[in-house]
Amino acid sequence: MQIASSIRDTFIHLINDVFPNVTTDMLLYNTLAVSAILTVALIAYFISRVVLKIQIAHLVKRSKNDWDDALLNHGFFRRLTHLVPAVVIFLMTPVLISDDNVILGFLLKSSQLYMMVAALLAIYALLNTVQDVYNDSYLAKRASITGFIQVAKLVFAVIVLLLSISLIVNKSPIIIMSGLTALAAVLLLIFRDTILGFVAGIQIAANRMFNTGDWIQITKFEVDGEILEIGLTNVKVQNWDKTISTLPSYALTTEAVKNWRGMQESGGRRIKRSVYIDIHSIRLCDSDMMTRFSRIRYISEYIERKVKELQSYHKDYSIDESDLLNSRRLTNIGTFRAYLEAYLQKHPDINQSLTLMVRQLPPNELGLPLEIYCFSAKKEWVLYEKIQADIFDHIMAMLPVFDLRAYQRDGYIPGLASALSSHGNKATVDDVSKD
């Protein structure tokens, strides 16, 4: 108190040297006092900022840690310097301003509000630093903390808001909170998405359901792409056409979502596609076909083994091989299926440790579906599509070798509509073929 009193007396003497007979209750004195307080606060702010900037930058440059770089990039130290002028104003105001002056209360409340806002911004920078450091760690691949960081920011913001209101109205924060209970129903409606998003964030993190970088598909929202960010209320997904879809966070737990992470973490990406074989092209193999098939490298041993099995069977049951009704023969479709299995087993881009088969599905009006079921060793989209296309290019090209045909529905002729319009209503299919 003695120090404060001596500082005030010195300040008054300095003013009286310039403006004689000035007292503490005069407007001129209060104006000069406020100007002095703000000037000292501003000087203290610039000094602290310059000194802190030089020292902190030097220490951060010498440090090998990443977290201090993140603190500097997010402006944590710069925001802390705003506490210096606020503290100066808070400490100097009672010294130079009399207790019965309204300016005292205004400056004290203003400095306290300044300190709370500066502290809130510093906490935000600290939380952003925690998020960046966490995202750079291996733990980020297991669970995202973006939603929890946003919840923490919201909690601190609500605390600062309550303290600010209580400071302005001179009421206890507890009284203000009790008064807000009457608005609980309204607040629930306002913060509905926030509450649902927070609960969904806990479920997602606890069960490791989704994470940034996961490829998801949500049919309802026409979402098909990679998760960019899982926030408190929204999830950002970059679709494969580079558009950005934003959807509520709780949609990840309430809607049907396909997550392709399992495929990405597995040893391959599934290929499951069928070729429809024209049933009329399926037949028993004659000697000429067997001779041709035996020269195919992938199935030469298979043909040799099957021929011996059939010969043994015919011999055991005394069946003449020329007897078409009672003898057993290979079919071109069965031999082709064996060829495809051998071809896929030798393919360098097919994962041989996962399921691999060539199977027949129930025939329908489109023919006999011959399905390829295997896993590509390369999971990148472009490479995967290339491998799949190469396999089916080869399959379609090999069908004539086994005297098979792929089914193609009749009745559609490219250019028929334009030809009819150019020839008139009397145009026929023959006319179109001539064109």
Secondary structure, DSSP 8 states (H G I E B T S, - for coil): -HHHHHHHHHHHHHHHHHSTT--TTSHHHHHHHHHHHHHHHHHHHHHHHHHHHHHHHHHHHH---SHHHHHHHTTHHHHHTTHHHHHHHHHHHHHHS-TT-HHHHHHHHHHHHHHHHHHHHHHHHHHHHHHHHHHTSGGGGT---HHHHHHHHHHHHHHHHHHHHHHHHT--HHHHHHHHGGGHHHHHHHTHHHHHHHHHHHHHHHHT---TT-EEEETTTTEEEEEEEE-SSEEEEEETTS-EEEEETTHHHHS--EETHHHHHSS-EEEEEEEEE-GGG--B--HHHHHHHHTSGGGHHHHHHHHHHHHHHHHHTT--TT-TTTS---BHHHHHHHHHHHHHHT-TTB-TTS--EEEE---BTTBEEEEEEEEES--SHHHHHHHHHHHHHHHHHHTGGGT--B---SS--TTHHHHHHHH-TT--HHHHHH-
